């Protein structure tokens, strides 16, 4: 019931999964058997008594450390004071000892006092390091207590290798990072981890050897400190965090420790996985017999479901992140549809079990990727597509965009490389070419636009041009639409809206109709207005596209502005809509103007007249457009007519006069020259020479319009000249213009 109740609070995409596949699964849910008979996995933290069958659930490291592991009692004693704590305190102990390092008089007195205190501890035996200072310390105690003394090399001081007998300052200079000393050993020496490992192994060995004994260990500062921490279950960082000058074992100091058979791995670190945890045995609190862990591990799906809590080490740390909902529940998760009975379920099950409700607010469940014919991909069928090869060929952004836009997230995807190629050519390259156009022709040509204030306010002040106001209005509508769609987790709808804006509004209309303002501006102000507007549009689009195509978006963002507050678009905030810049009336008028253009171009196509050929007149039925001169100018330029008149129907005057025909010829020649420039990889600023030769009539037309051609095609000179065999050009070709041959050749001057 609780699972079903919590599921009702989740927003599912696609919506039918909520009550369908997932809801039905919850209705018919069966008990979850958590244990698995495997080696790999999270060990079940349950110990069972071999004698009475008692079960103990260990819920934390603290619980484990609190168990009784030994019937022996252990005391640790650091050797008494030596001259290395007084006269030679700046020096390291020598090893091997060229001469014995014995206790000072004060050191002997320290240990004798300790020995008397130890009488009531009923010490049964002593283990000591065989170094002279520890042996002397242990002998004083052994004589006083009358107990047996055993020397063991494993209780020696930490091996500092080449630093023994040298100055402490040199060692601390070479090993300034304390945490690093757990892993890094001096040459010919050992690390703290090495030392801890031998101390722990020693203690494990003697604990197996003795029962119900009181045992004294005599050793040195670092080894005893490492052993003490290990018995409390300290990890490397805890040693540094919890150790102070006050609690670090001092010379001549006695402490009691409890033996804890904790799961240490080969590095001396706590490791709660198998096989180390299987070696952990402790005494049953009921009958005092040994308890051993059950052999099973936890179903790995339990691990996946516990992820929201485990990632923060909850409940042992970061409680506020979960309890106060600072990092819980997740805003959304996304996986394939089969996870309705996998991860989606385990997350909800464990969170519900713990009383935390829903672990996520939104789910985007993805359909499977199938082959082009709708079949499941299989190596045996040979229809598997290697995703890395697709990414290598088309790029990550193209591949991502294909999946975002090809269909709804929950639908199966019939993968086709042709569709990926279409995503590249139709959208990605269009977006990139919009930026290239800006970078080529905008103010300060070829340079990054320095006017970072190309935002809403600066745009308001700078441009009153109808086309600029329209694209900014459309852009803010796009911000509004994409924000609303993403709030509803409509990823595909968002991506398609962005694609439609960039292709239809920005590329095919705004930039197309603004080309002259960039390439042949009549005033500096005209170029500045157009540049500022396009900069703002591209900059905003880079933020809108960033979650979808991160690499291209960042490339465009970083190259748009020279001085920017942030290093990457991915550090930017999502754009906010400025409703004041949305002009619905203007958008409606522009929509009607584009409809007129589409109808007029259809009429051109019917009679087979290319758009480059100017016509005299277009008659339109939309009288409301009379008042918008800029709109009429846009229609005239796009349809390529000289005049617009108004009547009840749309009609295109298709009569081509000699004057119109001549103008069409000139436009065709300009187009051919520009194509040749592009093929020769000339830059717009490059001045070029064009040689031409055609029929007498063509030559006459070109000569007549020479000044216009020089200006429009950005030419240094236009020369009537027959083709010469030895003369070299960057490009040359023969074309047909109005059924007449014309030879063109270009080169840079």
Buried (B, 14 or more C-beta within 10 A) or exposed (E): EEBEEBBEEBBBBBEEBBBEBBBEBBEEEEEBEEBBEEEEBBBBBBBBBEEEEBEBEBEEBEEBBEBBBBEBBBBBBBBBBBBBBEEBEEBBBBBEEEEEBBBBEBBBBBBBEBBEEBEEBEBBBBBBBBBBBBBBBBBBBBEBBEBEBBBBEBBBBBBBBEBBBEEBEEBEEEBEEBEEBBEBBBEEBBBBBBBBBBBBEBBBEBBEEBEEBBBBBBBBBBBBBBBBBBBBBBEBEEBEEEBEEEEBBBBBBBBEBBBBBBBBEEBBBBBBBBEBBBBBBBBBEEBEEBBBBBBBBBBBBBBBBBBBBEEBEBEEEBEEBBEEEEBBBBEBBBBEBEBBEBBBBBBBBBBBEBEBBBBBBBBBBBBEBBBEEEEEBEEEEEBEBEEEEBBEEBBBBBBBBBBBBBEBBBEBBBBBBEBBBBBBEBBBEBBBEBBEBBBBBBBEBEEBBEBBEBBBEBBBEBBEBBBBBBBBBBBBBBBBBBBBBBEEBBBBBBBBBBBEBBBEBBBEBBBEBBEEBBBEBEEEEBBBBBBBBBBBBBBBBBBBBBBBBBEBBBBBBBBBBEEBEEEEBEEBEEBEBBEEBBBEEBBEBBEBBBEBBEBBBEBBEEEEBEBBBBBBBBBBEBEEBEEBEBBBBBBBBBBBBBEBEEEEEBBBBBEBEEEBEBBBBBBBBBEBBBBBBEEBEBEEEBEBBBBBBBBEEBBEBBEEBBEEBBEBBBBEEBEEBEEEEEEEBBBBBEBEBBEBEBBBBBBBE
